[in-house]
Amino acid sequence: MMRYLVYTFVIVIALSFSSCASRVVVKQPASVTVVKKLPRHYKIVRVNGKRYYYFNRKHYRKTRNGYVVVRV
């Protein structure tokens, strides 16, 4: 009986140190272009339900600091 209790305890300890979760690291872009104010003749477009601002073959997304150039 004591042997089974020890085995159960060892299994519980071993399983508590292993985790099913894996860590995912997303690489951030090297440089980000932030525009404080959009040009006068921009267009508003929707791609996959998200709003982007389009001007001069570039798409912009609104952030707290201004507008960021993104690839769509």
mmCIF file as Biopython writes it, N, C-alpha, C and O atoms, coordinates in Angstrom:
data_model
#
loop_
_atom_site.group_PDB
_atom_site.id
_atom_site.type_symbol
_atom_site.label_atom_id
_atom_site.label_alt_id
_atom_site.label_comp_id
_atom_site.label_asym_id
_atom_site.label_entity_id
_atom_site.label_seq_id
_atom_site.pdbx_PDB_ins_code
_atom_site.Cartn_x
_atom_site.Cartn_y
_atom_site.Cartn_z
_atom_site.occupancy
_atom_site.B_iso_or_equiv
_atom_site.auth_seq_id
_atom_site.auth_asym_id
_atom_site.pdbx_PDB_model_num
ATOM 1   N N  . MET A ? 1  ? 0.823   -1.189 0.000   1.0 0.0 1  A 1 
ATOM 2   C CA . MET A ? 1  ? 0.000   0.000  0.000   1.0 0.0 1  A 1 
ATOM 3   C C  . MET A ? 1  ? 0.866   1.252  0.000   1.0 0.0 1  A 1 
ATOM 4   O O  . MET A ? 1  ? 0.587   2.207  -0.724  1.0 0.0 1  A 1 
ATOM 5   N N  . MET A ? 2  ? 1.904   1.244  0.804   1.0 0.0 2  A 1 
ATOM 6   C CA . MET A ? 2  ? 2.787   2.402  0.889   1.0 0.0 2  A 1 
ATOM 7   C C  . MET A ? 2  ? 3.525   2.619  -0.430  1.0 0.0 2  A 1 
ATOM 8   O O  . MET A ? 2  ? 3.790   3.758  -0.817  1.0 0.0 2  A 1 
ATOM 9   N N  . ARG A ? 3  ? 3.852   1.541  -1.110  1.0 0.0 3  A 1 
ATOM 10  C CA . ARG A ? 3  ? 4.558   1.626  -2.377  1.0 0.0 3  A 1 
ATOM 11  C C  . ARG A ? 3  ? 3.695   2.346  -3.417  1.0 0.0 3  A 1 
ATOM 12  O O  . ARG A ? 3  ? 4.203   3.195  -4.149  1.0 0.0 3  A 1 
ATOM 13  N N  . TYR A ? 4  ? 2.402   2.021  -3.493  1.0 0.0 4  A 1 
ATOM 14  C CA . TYR A ? 4  ? 1.496   2.658  -4.442  1.0 0.0 4  A 1 
ATOM 15  C C  . TYR A ? 4  ? 1.305   4.136  -4.114  1.0 0.0 4  A 1 
ATOM 16  O O  . TYR A ? 4  ? 1.191   4.967  -5.015  1.0 0.0 4  A 1 
ATOM 17  N N  . LEU A ? 5  ? 1.270   4.453  -2.842  1.0 0.0 5  A 1 
ATOM 18  C CA . LEU A ? 5  ? 1.145   5.838  -2.422  1.0 0.0 5  A 1 
ATOM 19  C C  . LEU A ? 5  ? 2.373   6.659  -2.837  1.0 0.0 5  A 1 
ATOM 20  O O  . LEU A ? 5  ? 2.243   7.805  -3.268  1.0 0.0 5  A 1 
ATOM 21  N N  . VAL A ? 6  ? 3.548   6.072  -2.705  1.0 0.0 6  A 1 
ATOM 22  C CA . VAL A ? 6  ? 4.787   6.746  -3.106  1.0 0.0 6  A 1 
ATOM 23  C C  . VAL A ? 6  ? 4.808   6.925  -4.624  1.0 0.0 6  A 1 
ATOM 24  O O  . VAL A ? 6  ? 5.166   7.996  -5.113  1.0 0.0 6  A 1 
ATOM 25  N N  . TYR A ? 7  ? 4.427   5.882  -5.375  1.0 0.0 7  A 1 
ATOM 26  C CA . TYR A ? 7  ? 4.387   5.990  -6.835  1.0 0.0 7  A 1 
ATOM 27  C C  . TYR A ? 7  ? 3.406   7.078  -7.287  1.0 0.0 7  A 1 
ATOM 28  O O  . TYR A ? 7  ? 3.703   7.854  -8.195  1.0 0.0 7  A 1 
ATOM 29  N N  . THR A ? 8  ? 2.257   7.124  -6.655  1.0 0.0 8  A 1 
ATOM 30  C CA . THR A ? 8  ? 1.262   8.138  -6.984  1.0 0.0 8  A 1 
ATOM 31  C C  . THR A ? 8  ? 1.805   9.529  -6.690  1.0 0.0 8  A 1 
ATOM 32  O O  . THR A ? 8  ? 1.607   10.450 -7.482  1.0 0.0 8  A 1 
ATOM 33  N N  . PHE A ? 9  ? 2.479   9.691  -5.576  1.0 0.0 9  A 1 
ATOM 34  C CA . PHE A ? 9  ? 3.053   10.977 -5.202  1.0 0.0 9  A 1 
ATOM 35  C C  . PHE A ? 9  ? 4.119   11.403 -6.211  1.0 0.0 9  A 1 
ATOM 36  O O  . PHE A ? 9  ? 4.174   12.571 -6.596  1.0 0.0 9  A 1 
ATOM 37  N N  . VAL A ? 10 ? 4.961   10.470 -6.638  1.0 0.0 10 A 1 
ATOM 38  C CA . VAL A ? 10 ? 6.023   10.778 -7.608  1.0 0.0 10 A 1 
ATOM 39  C C  . VAL A ? 10 ? 5.410   11.176 -8.954  1.0 0.0 10 A 1 
ATOM 40  O O  . VAL A ? 10 ? 5.898   12.106 -9.596  1.0 0.0 10 A 1 
ATOM 41  N N  . ILE A ? 11 ? 4.367   10.499 -9.385  1.0 0.0 11 A 1 
ATOM 42  C CA . ILE A ? 11 ? 3.703   10.816 -10.647 1.0 0.0 11 A 1 
ATOM 43  C C  . ILE A ? 11 ? 3.067   12.201 -10.575 1.0 0.0 11 A 1 
ATOM 44  O O  . ILE A ? 11 ? 3.174   12.973 -11.527 1.0 0.0 11 A 1 
ATOM 45  N N  . VAL A ? 12 ? 2.417   12.524 -9.483  1.0 0.0 12 A 1 
ATOM 46  C CA . VAL A ? 12 ? 1.795   13.842 -9.324  1.0 0.0 12 A 1 
ATOM 47  C C  . VAL A ? 12 ? 2.851   14.940 -9.353  1.0 0.0 12 A 1 
ATOM 48  O O  . VAL A ? 12 ? 2.641   15.975 -9.986  1.0 0.0 12 A 1 
ATOM 49  N N  . ILE A ? 13 ? 3.964   14.739 -8.692  1.0 0.0 13 A 1 
ATOM 50  C CA . ILE A ? 13 ? 5.053   15.729 -8.689  1.0 0.0 13 A 1 
ATOM 51  C C  . ILE A ? 13 ? 5.624   15.883 -10.099 1.0 0.0 13 A 1 
ATOM 52  O O  . ILE A ? 13 ? 5.867   17.005 -10.543 1.0 0.0 13 A 1 
ATOM 53  N N  . ALA A ? 14 ? 5.840   14.784 -10.799 1.0 0.0 14 A 1 
ATOM 54  C CA . ALA A ? 14 ? 6.402   14.841 -12.147 1.0 0.0 14 A 1 
ATOM 55  C C  . ALA A ? 14 ? 5.461   15.561 -13.109 1.0 0.0 14 A 1 
ATOM 56  O O  . ALA A ? 14 ? 5.922   16.333 -13.950 1.0 0.0 14 A 1 
ATOM 57  N N  . LEU A ? 15 ? 4.175   15.329 -13.006 1.0 0.0 15 A 1 
ATOM 58  C CA . LEU A ? 15 ? 3.214   15.979 -13.885 1.0 0.0 15 A 1 
ATOM 59  C C  . LEU A ? 15 ? 3.039   17.456 -13.564 1.0 0.0 15 A 1 
ATOM 60  O O  . LEU A ? 15 ? 2.692   18.240 -14.447 1.0 0.0 15 A 1 
ATOM 61  N N  . SER A ? 16 ? 3.271   17.845 -12.332 1.0 0.0 16 A 1 
ATOM 62  C CA . SER A ? 16 ? 3.090   19.246 -11.974 1.0 0.0 16 A 1 
ATOM 63  C C  . SER A ? 16 ? 4.201   20.125 -12.551 1.0 0.0 16 A 1 
ATOM 64  O O  . SER A ? 16 ? 3.995   21.325 -12.734 1.0 0.0 16 A 1 
ATOM 65  N N  . PHE A ? 17 ? 5.373   19.553 -12.842 1.0 0.0 17 A 1 
ATOM 66  C CA . PHE A ? 17 ? 6.461   20.336 -13.414 1.0 0.0 17 A 1 
ATOM 67  C C  . PHE A ? 17 ? 6.400   20.422 -14.934 1.0 0.0 17 A 1 
ATOM 68  O O  . PHE A ? 17 ? 7.055   21.276 -15.531 1.0 0.0 17 A 1 
ATOM 69  N N  . SER A ? 18 ? 5.629   19.557 -15.560 1.0 0.0 18 A 1 
ATOM 70  C CA . SER A ? 18 ? 5.493   19.637 -17.011 1.0 0.0 18 A 1 
ATOM 71  C C  . SER A ? 18 ? 4.232   20.428 -17.331 1.0 0.0 18 A 1 
ATOM 72  O O  . SER A ? 18 ? 3.257   20.407 -16.579 1.0 0.0 18 A 1 
ATOM 73  N N  . SER A ? 19 ? 4.273   21.123 -18.459 1.0 0.0 19 A 1 
ATOM 74  C CA . SER A ? 19 ? 3.146   21.961 -18.828 1.0 0.0 19 A 1 
ATOM 75  C C  . SER A ? 19 ? 2.757   21.693 -20.268 1.0 0.0 19 A 1 
ATOM 76  O O  . SER A ? 19 ? 3.610   21.383 -21.100 1.0 0.0 19 A 1 
ATOM 77  N N  . CYS A ? 20 ? 1.476   21.812 -20.563 1.0 0.0 20 A 1 
ATOM 78  C CA . CYS A ? 20 ? 0.993   21.624 -21.924 1.0 0.0 20 A 1 
ATOM 79  C C  . CYS A ? 20 ? 1.135   22.913 -22.735 1.0 0.0 20 A 1 
ATOM 80  O O  . CYS A ? 20 ? 1.149   22.874 -23.965 1.0 0.0 20 A 1 
ATOM 81  N N  . ALA A ? 21 ? 1.238   24.025 -22.065 1.0 0.0 21 A 1 
ATOM 82  C CA . ALA A ? 21 ? 1.299   25.312 -22.756 1.0 0.0 21 A 1 
ATOM 83  C C  . ALA A ? 21 ? 2.667   25.510 -23.394 1.0 0.0 21 A 1 
ATOM 84  O O  . ALA A ? 21 ? 3.697   25.127 -22.840 1.0 0.0 21 A 1 
ATOM 85  N N  . SER A ? 22 ? 2.645   26.112 -24.564 1.0 0.0 22 A 1 
ATOM 86  C CA . SER A ? 22 ? 3.902   26.438 -25.224 1.0 0.0 22 A 1 
ATOM 87  C C  . SER A ? 22 ? 3.988   27.950 -25.392 1.0 0.0 22 A 1 
ATOM 88  O O  . SER A ? 22 ? 2.966   28.630 -25.490 1.0 0.0 22 A 1 
ATOM 89  N N  . ARG A ? 23 ? 5.176   28.456 -25.423 1.0 0.0 23 A 1 
ATOM 90  C CA . ARG A ? 23 ? 5.383   29.888 -25.537 1.0 0.0 23 A 1 
ATOM 91  C C  . ARG A ? 23 ? 5.547   30.248 -27.010 1.0 0.0 23 A 1 
ATOM 92  O O  . ARG A ? 23 ? 6.342   29.633 -27.721 1.0 0.0 23 A 1 
ATOM 93  N N  . VAL A ? 24 ? 4.799   31.236 -27.457 1.0 0.0 24 A 1 
ATOM 94  C CA . VAL A ? 24 ? 4.867   31.690 -28.835 1.0 0.0 24 A 1 
ATOM 95  C C  . VAL A ? 24 ? 5.465   33.092 -28.839 1.0 0.0 24 A 1 
ATOM 96  O O  . VAL A ? 24 ? 4.959   33.994 -28.171 1.0 0.0 24 A 1 
ATOM 97  N N  . VAL A ? 25 ? 6.541   33.266 -29.592 1.0 0.0 25 A 1 
ATOM 98  C CA . VAL A ? 25 ? 7.199   34.560 -29.688 1.0 0.0 25 A 1 
ATOM 99  C C  . VAL A ? 25 ? 6.946   35.103 -31.079 1.0 0.0 25 A 1 
ATOM 100 O O  . VAL A ? 25 ? 7.241   34.442 -32.075 1.0 0.0 25 A 1 
ATOM 101 N N  . VAL A ? 26 ? 6.395   36.315 -31.147 1.0 0.0 26 A 1 
ATOM 102 C CA . VAL A ? 26 ? 6.103   36.959 -32.426 1.0 0.0 26 A 1 
ATOM 103 C C  . VAL A ? 26 ? 7.176   38.010 -32.674 1.0 0.0 26 A 1 
ATOM 104 O O  . VAL A ? 26 ? 7.413   38.882 -31.838 1.0 0.0 26 A 1 
ATOM 105 N N  . LYS A ? 27 ? 7.815   37.917 -33.825 1.0 0.0 27 A 1 
ATOM 106 C CA . LYS A ? 27 ? 8.877   38.859 -34.155 1.0 0.0 27 A 1 
ATOM 107 C C  . LYS A ? 27 ? 8.268   40.198 -34.533 1.0 0.0 27 A 1 
ATOM 108 O O  . LYS A ? 27 ? 7.377   40.267 -35.380 1.0 0.0 27 A 1 
ATOM 109 N N  . GLN A ? 28 ? 8.751   41.257 -33.905 1.0 0.0 28 A 1 
ATOM 110 C CA . GLN A ? 28 ? 8.273   42.606 -34.169 1.0 0.0 28 A 1 
ATOM 111 C C  . GLN A ? 28 ? 9.013   43.179 -35.381 1.0 0.0 28 A 1 
ATOM 112 O O  . GLN A ? 28 ? 10.167  42.825 -35.621 1.0 0.0 28 A 1 
ATOM 113 N N  . PRO A ? 29 ? 8.365   44.055 -36.140 1.0 0.0 29 A 1 
ATOM 114 C CA . PRO A ? 29 ? 9.058   44.653 -37.280 1.0 0.0 29 A 1 
ATOM 115 C C  . PRO A ? 29 ? 10.242  45.509 -36.836 1.0 0.0 29 A 1 
ATOM 116 O O  . PRO A ? 29 ? 10.247  46.067 -35.739 1.0 0.0 29 A 1 
ATOM 117 N N  . ALA A ? 30 ? 11.250  45.601 -37.714 1.0 0.0 30 A 1 
ATOM 118 C CA . ALA A ? 30 ? 12.463  46.337 -37.374 1.0 0.0 30 A 1 
ATOM 119 C C  . ALA A ? 30 ? 12.193  47.834 -37.229 1.0 0.0 30 A 1 
ATOM 120 O O  . ALA A ? 30 ? 12.720  48.471 -36.317 1.0 0.0 30 A 1 
ATOM 121 N N  . SER A ? 31 ? 11.380  48.396 -38.119 1.0 0.0 31 A 1 
ATOM 122 C CA . SER A ? 31 ? 11.079  49.820 -38.022 1.0 0.0 31 A 1 
ATOM 123 C C  . SER A ? 31 ? 9.600   50.041 -38.325 1.0 0.0 31 A 1 
ATOM 124 O O  . SER A ? 31 ? 9.006   49.350 -39.153 1.0 0.0 31 A 1 
ATOM 125 N N  . VAL A ? 32 ? 9.036   50.998 -37.650 1.0 0.0 32 A 1 
ATOM 126 C CA . VAL A ? 32 ? 7.621   51.323 -37.813 1.0 0.0 32 A 1 
ATOM 127 C C  . VAL A ? 32 ? 7.527   52.776 -38.238 1.0 0.0 32 A 1 
ATOM 128 O O  . VAL A ? 32 ? 8.137   53.653 -37.626 1.0 0.0 32 A 1 
ATOM 129 N N  . THR A ? 33 ? 6.764   53.027 -39.283 1.0 0.0 33 A 1 
ATOM 130 C CA . THR A ? 33 ? 6.561   54.394 -39.754 1.0 0.0 33 A 1 
ATOM 131 C C  . THR A ? 33 ? 5.271   54.929 -39.150 1.0 0.0 33 A 1 
ATOM 132 O O  . THR A ? 33 ? 4.192   54.400 -39.418 1.0 0.0 33 A 1 
ATOM 133 N N  . VAL A ? 34 ? 5.375   55.969 -38.342 1.0 0.0 34 A 1 
ATOM 134 C CA . VAL A ? 34 ? 4.210   56.578 -37.713 1.0 0.0 34 A 1 
ATOM 135 C C  . VAL A ? 34 ? 3.975   57.944 -38.344 1.0 0.0 34 A 1 
ATOM 136 O O  . VAL A ? 34 ? 4.881   58.775 -38.414 1.0 0.0 34 A 1 
ATOM 137 N N  . VAL A ? 35 ? 2.748   58.161 -38.801 1.0 0.0 35 A 1 
ATOM 138 C CA . VAL A ? 35 ? 2.368   59.430 -39.418 1.0 0.0 35 A 1 
ATOM 139 C C  . VAL A ? 35 ? 1.383   60.108 -38.473 1.0 0.0 35 A 1 
ATOM 140 O O  . VAL A ? 35 ? 0.372   59.510 -38.104 1.0 0.0 35 A 1 
ATOM 141 N N  . LYS A ? 36 ? 1.661   61.329 -38.081 1.0 0.0 36 A 1 
ATOM 142 C CA . LYS A ? 36 ? 0.784   62.027 -37.131 1.0 0.0 36 A 1 
ATOM 143 C C  . LYS A ? 36 ? -0.534  62.447 -37.772 1.0 0.0 36 A 1 
ATOM 144 O O  . LYS A ? 36 ? -1.583  62.408 -37.129 1.0 0.0 36 A 1 
ATOM 145 N N  . LYS A ? 37 ? -0.480  62.846 -39.030 1.0 0.0 37 A 1 
ATOM 146 C CA . LYS A ? 37 ? -1.673  63.336 -39.699 1.0 0.0 37 A 1 
ATOM 147 C C  . LYS A ? 37 ? -1.734  62.743 -41.107 1.0 0.0 37 A 1 
ATOM 148 O O  . LYS A ? 37 ? -0.735  62.742 -41.827 1.0 0.0 37 A 1 
ATOM 149 N N  . LEU A ? 38 ? -2.899  62.243 -41.496 1.0 0.0 38 A 1 
ATOM 150 C CA . LEU A ? 38 ? -3.062  61.650 -42.824 1.0 0.0 38 A 1 
ATOM 151 C C  . LEU A ? 38 ? -3.088  62.723 -43.910 1.0 0.0 38 A 1 
ATOM 152 O O  . LEU A ? 38 ? -3.455  63.868 -43.646 1.0 0.0 38 A 1 
ATOM 153 N N  . PRO A ? 39 ? -2.695  62.351 -45.140 1.0 0.0 39 A 1 
ATOM 154 C CA . PRO A ? 39 ? -2.798  63.299 -46.254 1.0 0.0 39 A 1 
ATOM 155 C C  . PRO A ? 39 ? -4.255  63.675 -46.518 1.0 0.0 39 A 1 
ATOM 156 O O  . PRO A ? 39 ? -5.165  62.992 -46.046 1.0 0.0 39 A 1 
ATOM 157 N N  . ARG A ? 40 ? -4.480  64.742 -47.258 1.0 0.0 40 A 1 
ATOM 158 C CA . ARG A ? 40 ? -5.826  65.275 -47.450 1.0 0.0 40 A 1 
ATOM 159 C C  . ARG A ? 40 ? -6.745  64.350 -48.234 1.0 0.0 40 A 1 
ATOM 160 O O  . ARG A ? 40 ? -7.938  64.300 -47.936 1.0 0.0 40 A 1 
ATOM 161 N N  . HIS A ? 41 ? -6.250  63.626 -49.209 1.0 0.0 41 A 1 
ATOM 162 C CA . HIS A ? 41 ? -7.116  62.870 -50.109 1.0 0.0 41 A 1 
ATOM 163 C C  . HIS A ? 41 ? -7.075  61.367 -49.852 1.0 0.0 41 A 1 
ATOM 164 O O  . HIS A ? 41 ? -7.042  60.585 -50.802 1.0 0.0 41 A 1 
ATOM 165 N N  . TYR A ? 42 ? -7.076  60.949 -48.592 1.0 0.0 42 A 1 
ATOM 166 C CA . TYR A ? 42 ? -7.062  59.525 -48.284 1.0 0.0 42 A 1 
ATOM 167 C C  . TYR A ? 42 ? -8.442  58.922 -48.499 1.0 0.0 42 A 1 
ATOM 168 O O  . TYR A ? 42 ? -9.445  59.635 -48.524 1.0 0.0 42 A 1 
ATOM 169 N N  . LYS A ? 43 ? -8.483  57.621 -48.653 1.0 0.0 43 A 1 
ATOM 170 C CA . LYS A ? 43 ? -9.736  56.871 -48.786 1.0 0.0 43 A 1 
ATOM 171 C C  . LYS A ? 43 ? -9.855  55.909 -47.613 1.0 0.0 43 A 1 
ATOM 172 O O  . LYS A ? 43 ? -8.850  55.380 -47.138 1.0 0.0 43 A 1 
ATOM 173 N N  . ILE A ? 44 ? -11.066 55.681 -47.148 1.0 0.0 44 A 1 
ATOM 174 C CA . ILE A ? 44 ? -11.312 54.702 -46.103 1.0 0.0 44 A 1 
ATOM 175 C C  . ILE A ? 44 ? -11.714 53.398 -46.779 1.0 0.0 44 A 1 
ATOM 176 O O  . ILE A ? 44 ? -12.659 53.370 -47.568 1.0 0.0 44 A 1 
ATOM 177 N N  . VAL A ? 45 ? -10.995 52.312 -46.472 1.0 0.0 45 A 1 
ATOM 178 C CA . VAL A ? 45 ? -11.305 51.000 -47.036 1.0 0.0 45 A 1 
ATOM 179 C C  . VAL A ? 45 ? -11.460 50.004 -45.897 1.0 0.0 45 A 1 
ATOM 180 O O  . VAL A ? 45 ? -10.895 50.177 -44.817 1.0 0.0 45 A 1 
ATOM 181 N N  . ARG A ? 46 ? -12.230 48.967 -46.157 1.0 0.0 46 A 1 
ATOM 182 C CA . ARG A ? 46 ? -12.412 47.894 -45.172 1.0 0.0 46 A 1 
ATOM 183 C C  . ARG A ? 46 ? -11.859 46.608 -45.756 1.0 0.0 46 A 1 
ATOM 184 O O  . ARG A ? 46 ? -12.211 46.208 -46.865 1.0 0.0 46 A 1 
ATOM 185 N N  . VAL A ? 47 ? -10.987 45.970 -44.990 1.0 0.0 47 A 1 
ATOM 186 C CA . VAL A ? 47 ? -10.408 44.687 -45.380 1.0 0.0 47 A 1 
ATOM 187 C C  . VAL A ? 47 ? -10.672 43.721 -44.242 1.0 0.0 47 A 1 
ATOM 188 O O  . VAL A ? 47 ? -10.223 43.942 -43.118 1.0 0.0 47 A 1 
ATOM 189 N N  . ASN A ? 48 ? -11.406 42.645 -44.531 1.0 0.0 48 A 1 
ATOM 190 C CA . ASN A ? 48 ? -11.782 41.650 -43.517 1.0 0.0 48 A 1 
ATOM 191 C C  . ASN A ? 48 ? -12.465 42.288 -42.306 1.0 0.0 48 A 1 
ATOM 192 O O  . ASN A ? 48 ? -12.244 41.867 -41.171 1.0 0.0 48 A 1 
ATOM 193 N N  . GLY A ? 49 ? -13.282 43.292 -42.548 1.0 0.0 49 A 1 
ATOM 194 C CA . GLY A ? 49 ? -14.033 43.939 -41.483 1.0 0.0 49 A 1 
ATOM 195 C C  . GLY A ? 49 ? -13.248 44.971 -40.687 1.0 0.0 49 A 1 
ATOM 196 O O  . GLY A ? 49 ? -13.786 45.557 -39.747 1.0 0.0 49 A 1 
ATOM 197 N N  . LYS A ? 50 ? -11.992 45.208 -41.040 1.0 0.0 50 A 1 
ATOM 198 C CA . LYS A ? 50 ? -11.179 46.191 -40.322 1.0 0.0 50 A 1 
ATOM 199 C C  . LYS A ? 50 ? -11.023 47.437 -41.172 1.0 0.0 50 A 1 
ATOM 200 O O  . LYS A ? 50 ? -10.957 47.363 -42.399 1.0 0.0 50 A 1 
ATOM 201 N N  . ARG A ? 51 ? -10.964 48.580 -40.512 1.0 0.0 51 A 1 
ATOM 202 C CA . ARG A ? 51 ? -10.889 49.863 -41.205 1.0 0.0 51 A 1 
ATOM 203 C C  . ARG A ? 51 ? -9.430  50.268 -41.415 1.0 0.0 51 A 1 
ATOM 204 O O  . ARG A ? 51 ? -8.623  50.283 -40.485 1.0 0.0 51 A 1 
ATOM 205 N N  . TYR A ? 52 ? -9.124  50.595 -42.672 1.0 0.0 52 A 1 
ATOM 206 C CA . TYR A ? 52 ? -7.800  51.090 -43.031 1.0 0.0 52 A 1 
ATOM 207 C C  . TYR A ? 52 ? -7.963  52.372 -43.821 1.0 0.0 52 A 1 
ATOM 208 O O  . TYR A ? 52 ? -9.005  52.621 -44.427 1.0 0.0 52 A 1 
ATOM 209 N N  . TYR A ? 53 ? -6.926  53.173 -43.806 1.0 0.0 53 A 1 
ATOM 210 C CA . TYR A ? 53 ? -6.901  54.413 -44.565 1.0 0.0 53 A 1 
ATOM 211 C C  . TYR A ? 53 ? -5.896  54.218 -45.700 1.0 0.0 53 A 1 
ATOM 212 O O  . TYR A ? 53 ? -4.770  53.779 -45.463 1.0 0.0 53 A 1 
ATOM 213 N N  . TYR A ? 54 ? -6.297  54.542 -46.928 1.0 0.0 54 A 1 
ATOM 214 C CA . TYR A ? 54 ? -5.489  54.263 -48.108 1.0 0.0 54 A 1 
ATOM 215 C C  . TYR A ? 54 ? -5.101  55.551 -48.804 1.0 0.0 54 A 1 
ATOM 216 O O  . TYR A ? 54 ? -5.943  56.411 -49.066 1.0 0.0 54 A 1 
ATOM 217 N N  . PHE A ? 55 ? -3.798  55.676 -49.106 1.0 0.0 55 A 1 
ATOM 218 C CA . PHE A ? 55 ? -3.304  56.820 -49.874 1.0 0.0 55 A 1 
ATOM 219 C C  . PHE A ? 55 ? -1.957  56.457 -50.477 1.0 0.0 55 A 1 
ATOM 220 O O  . PHE A ? 55 ? -1.094  55.903 -49.796 1.0 0.0 55 A 1 
ATOM 221 N N  . ASN A ? 56 ? -1.778  56.773 -51.764 1.0 0.0 56 A 1 
ATOM 222 C CA . ASN A ? 56 ? -0.507  56.598 -52.453 1.0 0.0 56 A 1 
ATOM 223 C C  . ASN A ? 56 ? 0.018   55.160 -52.351 1.0 0.0 56 A 1 
ATOM 224 O O  . ASN A ? 56 ? 1.189   54.933 -52.047 1.0 0.0 56 A 1 
ATOM 225 N N  . ARG A ? 57 ? -0.864  54.206 -52.609 1.0 0.0 57 A 1 
ATOM 226 C CA . ARG A ? 57 ? -0.554  52.770 -52.600 1.0 0.0 57 A 1 
ATOM 227 C C  . ARG A ? 57 ? -0.078  52.252 -51.246 1.0 0.0 57 A 1 
ATOM 228 O O  . ARG A ? 57 ? 0.637   51.251 -51.194 1.0 0.0 57 A 1 
ATOM 229 N N  . LYS A ? 58 ? -0.455  52.908 -50.153 1.0 0.0 58 A 1 
ATOM 230 C CA . LYS A ? 58 ? -0.107  52.464 -48.801 1.0 0.0 58 A 1 
ATOM 231 C C  . LYS A ? 58 ? -1.368  52.425 -47.956 1.0 0.0 58 A 1 
ATOM 232 O O  . LYS A ? 58 ? -2.261  53.259 -48.110 1.0 0.0 58 A 1 
ATOM 233 N N  . HIS A ? 59 ? -1.430  51.446 -47.062 1.0 0.0 59 A 1 
ATOM 234 C CA . HIS A ? 59 ? -2.532  51.334 -46.106 1.0 0.0 59 A 1 
ATOM 235 C C  . HIS A ? 59 ? -2.034  51.775 -44.732 1.0 0.0 59 A 1 
ATOM 236 O O  . HIS A ? 59 ? -0.912  51.461 -44.335 1.0 0.0 59 A 1 
ATOM 237 N N  . TYR A ? 60 ? -2.872  52.496 -44.024 1.0 0.0 60 A 1 
ATOM 238 C CA . TYR A ? 60 ? -2.546  52.992 -42.693 1.0 0.0 60 A 1 
ATOM 239 C C  . TYR A ? 60 ? -3.577  52.463 -41.705 1.0 0.0 60 A 1 
ATOM 240 O O  . TYR A ? 60 ? -4.740  52.264 -42.054 1.0 0.0 60 A 1 
ATOM 241 N N  . ARG A ? 61 ? -3.139  52.236 -40.466 1.0 0.0 61 A 1 
ATOM 242 C CA . ARG A ? 61 ? -4.037  51.835 -39.392 1.0 0.0 61 A 1 
ATOM 243 C C  . ARG A ? 61 ? -3.918  52.859 -38.277 1.0 0.0 61 A 1 
ATOM 244 O O  . ARG A ? 61 ? -2.815  53.309 -37.965 1.0 0.0 61 A 1 
ATOM 245 N N  . LYS A ? 62 ? -5.032  53.230 -37.676 1.0 0.0 62 A 1 
ATOM 246 C CA . LYS A ? 62 ? -5.042  54.252 -36.636 1.0 0.0 62 A 1 
ATOM 247 C C  . LYS A ? 62 ? -4.572  53.661 -35.305 1.0 0.0 62 A 1 
ATOM 248 O O  . LYS A ? 62 ? -5.009  52.582 -34.907 1.0 0.0 62 A 1 
ATOM 249 N N  . THR A ? 63 ? -3.680  54.380 -34.626 1.0 0.0 63 A 1 
ATOM 250 C CA . THR A ? 63 ? -3.211  54.004 -33.296 1.0 0.0 63 A 1 
ATOM 251 C C  . THR A ? 63 ? -3.300  55.226 -32.383 1.0 0.0 63 A 1 
ATOM 252 O O  . THR A ? 63 ? -3.718  56.299 -32.818 1.0 0.0 63 A 1 
ATOM 253 N N  . ARG A ? 64 ? -2.912  55.069 -31.135 1.0 0.0 64 A 1 
ATOM 254 C CA . ARG A ? 64 ? -2.943  56.195 -30.199 1.0 0.0 64 A 1 
ATOM 255 C C  . ARG A ? 64 ? -1.927  57.266 -30.564 1.0 0.0 64 A 1 
ATOM 256 O O  . ARG A ? 64 ? -2.143  58.450 -30.301 1.0 0.0 64 A 1 
ATOM 257 N N  . ASN A ? 65 ? -0.815  56.848 -31.173 1.0 0.0 65 A 1 
ATOM 258 C CA . ASN A ? 65 ? 0.256   57.801 -31.490 1.0 0.0 65 A 1 
ATOM 259 C C  . ASN A ? 65 ? 0.138   58.426 -32.858 1.0 0.0 65 A 1 
ATOM 260 O O  . ASN A ? 65 ? 0.899   59.337 -33.186 1.0 0.0 65 A 1 
ATOM 261 N N  . GLY A ? 66 ? -0.796  57.959 -33.665 1.0 0.0 66 A 1 
ATOM 262 C CA . GLY A ? 66 ? -0.954  58.467 -35.021 1.0 0.0 66 A 1 
ATOM 263 C C  . GLY A ? 66 ? -1.410  57.344 -35.929 1.0 0.0 66 A 1 
ATOM 264 O O  . GLY A ? 66 ? -2.231  56.516 -35.535 1.0 0.0 66 A 1 
ATOM 265 N N  . TYR A ? 67 ? -0.891  57.312 -37.127 1.0 0.0 67 A 1 
ATOM 266 C CA . TYR A ? 67 ? -1.241  56.297 -38.117 1.0 0.0 67 A 1 
ATOM 267 C C  . TYR A ? 67 ? 0.001   55.516 -38.498 1.0 0.0 67 A 1 
ATOM 268 O O  . TYR A ? 67 ? 1.058   56.097 -38.739 1.0 0.0 67 A 1 
ATOM 269 N N  . VAL A ? 68 ? -0.127  54.191 -38.554 1.0 0.0 68 A 1 
ATOM 270 C CA . VAL A ? 68 ? 0.992   53.316 -38.833 1.0 0.0 68 A 1 
ATOM 271 C C  . VAL A ? 68 ? 0.807   52.698 -40.201 1.0 0.0 68 A 1 
ATOM 272 O O  . VAL A ? 68 ? -0.290  52.255 -40.541 1.0 0.0 68 A 1 
ATOM 273 N N  . VAL A ? 69 ? 1.876   52.663 -40.994 1.0 0.0 69 A 1 
ATOM 274 C CA . VAL A ? 69 ? 1.840   52.019 -42.302 1.0 0.0 69 A 1 
ATOM 275 C C  . VAL A ? 69 ? 1.839   50.513 -42.099 1.0 0.0 69 A 1 
ATOM 276 O O  . VAL A ? 69 ? 2.691   49.979 -41.388 1.0 0.0 69 A 1 
ATOM 277 N N  . VAL A ? 70 ? 0.876   49.817 -42.725 1.0 0.0 70 A 1 
ATOM 278 C CA . VAL A ? 70 ? 0.761   48.364 -42.572 1.0 0.0 70 A 1 
ATOM 279 C C  . VAL A ? 70 ? 0.674   47.708 -43.939 1.0 0.0 70 A 1 
ATOM 280 O O  . VAL A ? 70 ? 0.328   48.349 -44.932 1.0 0.0 70 A 1 
ATOM 281 N N  . ARG A ? 71 ? 0.994   46.421 -43.974 1.0 0.0 71 A 1 
ATOM 282 C CA . ARG A ? 71 ? 0.795   45.622 -45.179 1.0 0.0 71 A 1 
ATOM 283 C C  . ARG A ? 71 ? -0.518  44.880 -45.048 1.0 0.0 71 A 1 
ATOM 284 O O  . ARG A ? 71 ? -0.764  44.222 -44.037 1.0 0.0 71 A 1 
ATOM 285 N N  . VAL A ? 72 ? -1.358  44.979 -46.052 1.0 0.0 72 A 1 
ATOM 286 C CA . VAL A ? 72 ? -2.671  44.316 -46.017 1.0 0.0 72 A 1 
ATOM 287 C C  . VAL A ? 72 ? -2.677  43.152 -46.965 1.0 0.0 72 A 1 
ATOM 288 O O  . VAL A ? 72 ? -3.688  42.459 -47.085 1.0 0.0 72 A 1 
#
